[in-house]
Amino acid sequence: MYRIFKLIIGIILVMIVLLVIIFINWQSIFGDNRPIANAKAIYQLEINKKDIAETTDVDNNILYLVPKGHLDTYIDMMKEKGYKLTEKDPKHKTLLIQKGNTYTEIYYKKFTKRYTIISSPFLKEV
């Protein structure tokens, strides 16, 4: 019984030390991402079978998560809001969209092996 108690206390102490190390190095481990918000977005894509999921970064900028290679879902969403895709540049990972006389450049990047994260310059209107 005494050995089990020592084992449990040891595991608890190791977990506390690991949590403190993660808390101190939060920015270098996760960067600008919010892991819980991204986990919710992945849950929406995988479990709820949505085509696109909204998430945020540490600065509360809106990001969209789509399965890798499925930028068309985001492009279709923008078309519904009145925007038109004028240029897609895979080399620089940008989309150039137009609404009226205004052009907006949207950046995207790989997020894990299975997803692409799109940074939206728009506020909640989109």
C-alpha positions in Angstrom: 0.0 0.0 0.0 2.9 2.4 0.8 4.5 1.8 -2.6 1.2 2.6 -4.4 1.0 5.8 -2.4 4.5 6.8 -3.3 3.9 6.0 -7.0 0.8 8.2 -7.0 2.6 11.1 -5.3 5.5 10.8 -7.7 3.1 10.9 -10.8 1.4 13.9 -9.4 4.7 15.7 -8.8 5.9 14.9 -12.3 2.6 16.2 -13.8 2.9 19.4 -11.8 6.4 20.0 -13.0 5.4 19.3 -16.7 2.5 21.7 -16.4 4.7 24.4 -15.0 7.2 23.9 -17.8 4.5 24.1 -20.4 3.0 27.2 -18.8 6.3 29.0 -18.7 7.1 28.1 -22.3 3.6 28.5 -23.7 4.5 31.0 -26.5 7.5 28.9 -27.8 5.5 25.6 -27.7 2.2 26.8 -29.3 3.2 30.0 -31.0 0.2 32.2 -32.0 -2.2 29.3 -31.9 -4.8 28.5 -29.3 -4.7 24.8 -28.9 -8.2 24.4 -27.3 -9.8 26.6 -30.0 -8.0 24.6 -32.7 -9.1 21.3 -31.1 -12.7 22.5 -31.2 -12.3 23.3 -34.9 -10.8 19.9 -35.6 -13.7 18.4 -33.7 -16.2 20.2 -35.9 -14.4 19.0 -39.0 -14.0 15.4 -38.0 -16.9 14.6 -35.7 -19.6 17.0 -36.9 -18.5 16.5 -40.5 -18.5 20.3 -41.3 -16.6 21.5 -44.4 -15.0 24.5 -42.7 -14.5 25.5 -39.1 -13.8 28.9 -37.5 -11.1 29.4 -34.9 -9.0 32.2 -33.5 -5.4 33.0 -32.6 -4.0 34.7 -29.5 -4.8 38.1 -31.0 -8.4 37.1 -31.6 -8.0 37.2 -35.4 -10.4 35.0 -37.2 -8.9 31.9 -38.8 -10.6 29.2 -40.8 -9.6 25.5 -40.7 -10.3 23.3 -43.8 -9.0 19.9 -44.7 -5.8 19.9 -46.7 -6.3 20.9 -50.3 -9.9 22.0 -49.8 -9.6 25.8 -50.2 -12.6 25.7 -52.5 -14.8 25.6 -49.4 -13.5 28.9 -48.2 -13.6 30.4 -51.7 -17.3 29.3 -52.0 -18.1 30.9 -48.7 -16.5 34.1 -49.9 -18.5 34.0 -53.1 -21.7 33.8 -51.1 -20.6 37.1 -49.4 -20.1 38.8 -52.7 -16.3 38.3 -53.1 -14.7 37.0 -56.3 -11.5 35.0 -56.5 -9.1 36.8 -58.9 -5.8 35.0 -58.3 -4.6 31.9 -56.5 -0.9 31.8 -55.8 0.2 28.4 -54.4 3.9 29.4 -54.4 3.3 32.2 -51.9 0.2 30.6 -50.4 -2.1 33.5 -51.0 -5.6 34.1 -52.5 -6.5 37.4 -54.0 -10.2 38.2 -53.8 -12.1 41.2 -55.1 -15.3 43.0 -54.0 -16.1 46.0 -56.2 -12.9 47.9 -56.6 -11.3 46.5 -53.4 -8.7 43.7 -53.6 -7.8 41.7 -50.5 -5.0 39.2 -50.1 -5.7 36.2 -47.9 -2.9 34.0 -46.6 -3.1 30.3 -45.8 -0.6 27.8 -44.5 -0.3 24.1 -43.6 -1.7 23.2 -40.2 -0.6 19.7 -39.3 -0.6 17.0 -42.0 -4.3 17.0 -42.6 -5.4 20.6 -42.4 -4.9 24.1 -43.9 -5.4 27.2 -41.8 -6.6 30.4 -43.6 -6.1 33.8 -42.0 -9.1 36.0 -42.7 -8.5 39.8 -42.7 -12.3 40.3 -42.2 -14.2 40.8 -39.0 -17.3 38.7 -38.2 -19.1 39.8 -41.4 -17.8 36.9 -43.4 
